[in-house]
Amino acid sequence: MRIKSTLLLILVVIAIGNSSCIIEKYKETQLFDEYETQKGFGIFQVPSILFKLIFSLSDETEVPTELIDKIDLVKVLFFEQKSGTMKIQELDKSLRTKINKSDYTLLSRVFHEKDDISIFIIDKDSVIREVLITICSDKEYLCVNLVGELTKEEVMTAYEAINIKTIINTVR
């Protein structure tokens, strides 16, 4: 009986210790959830290790490896407008409403011919937790959400290293 009481006391102390030392983990936004079951959408998450591998194999990237190492998760939404799917304008309006309701701040927006490229960030306590890149064209919509812990300087370094013309040509 004494062993059970001692074991119970140890478990209670551990439980109290764990609850008092809980470090709040950042919970990323769930912008893409409602679109997962809809026609025309491709939504997937890329684990950080696979993302790092893809970037390490690319010859065209100028983004520093240290920056890529800080990205924990990559979420991608791809939509292609076809018959029987929602319209690009509807999707854009829906996502922009969600973005406005979240803690995103517009970092940059570029219009090139018929393409609209926007970069949003979520800045919490001087740490950028998310970078959301949206690319909207006539019939396609691409969103990339990078989750991690970045500084503004690191995001600007990555932004300057990205060739917007290459992105636009890739989307087409």
TAGI-V966666 format. One record per helix or strand of 2 or more residues. SS is the DSSP state (H for helix, E for strand). FROM is the first residue (numbers start at 1). TO is the last residue. Records with the same first field share a line. If there is no record, write none. Layout:
# TAGI-V966666
SS=FROM-TO  FROM-TO
This chain:
# TAGI-V966666
H=2-20  33-35  48-57  65-69  88-101  152-161  164-171
E=41-47  71-80  105-112  115-124  127-136  140-150
